[in-house]
């Protein structure tokens, strides 16, 4: 019984710590974070897209439209990370070509 209680307490402490970090990063705002597209694991995205309206609903890893908040300046250092969706990137490229 004490092993189960200890394990449960440890899991709770780790979960609360992770939640506190995630909450701080998500609420820090646009000055310290940026949306990084294409890096979210399945069901680990931060917010909705045209395909769904909620966080945690990415269907597969690395979907182009799914994003995570990351500290400013780190997105482009992550393999597959982009500061704009592929559609936005194509739109900007087409607009620049005109």
N, C-alpha and C positions, 0 to 999 in steps of 0.2 A: 504494500500500500504506500509506503513512504517513497519508493522508487517512482511510482506512478505520479505521486504528488510533485516530487522534485522535477520530473520530466515535464509535467504540465506547467509548472511555474517557470521553468527555463524557456519553454516555447512561448509562453505569454510575454516574458520580458523581451525576448528577441523580436516578437511580433510588434510589441509596442514601440520598440526602438526603431524598427523599420518603418512603421507607420508615421512616427514623428519626423523622421528624415524625409520621407516622401511628402508629407503634408507641408513641411517647411519649403522644400524645393518647388512644389506645385504652387504654393501661395506666395513665393518670393516675388513673382511678377515679371513683367517683360524686361525690366532693367538688368536682371541677373540671369534669366533663363531664355532659351529660344526653343522653338519647335524644331525637332529633328525628324524628318520623314524617312521612312524605309528601314528603320532599325528595330521596330517593336517586335517582340516575340508574340506568338499567338496568345490572345487574351490578356496581354500586358500593355496595351496602348493606353495613352492618357486621356483621350477624349474621342468624341464622335467624328464621323466623316459623312460623306454623301450616302454611304452604304448602311450606316447605323447611327444611333444617337448617343451612345454611351461609352464610357471607358471600359476596358476589359472585354471588348467584343471583336477584336481582330481575329479573323478566321485562321490565318496562317502566319508564319514568321516572315518578316521582311516585306510586307505588303507596301506598295509605293505610297498609298494615301494615308497610312497609319503613322502616327507620330508619338514622340515622347518629349517631355520637357527635359532639356539638358542644360548644364551651365553654359552661358554664352561663350562662344569660341571653341567649343569642343565638338560640335556636330560634324564639321567637315574633317575632323581627325578620326572619326569612326568609319570603318569600312561600310560602305553603302549609305552613309548618312548624307542627307541633302537638306538645305534650308528651305526649299520649296518643293511642292509636289511635282511629279513629272509633268502633269498638265500645265501647271504654272510655268515651269521651265520652258516647255515647248512654246507656250503663248508668248513669253518674253523673247524667245529666240526668233519667232516669226515676226513679232513686232519690230525687233531690231533690224531685221532683214529688209523691212519696207522703207 
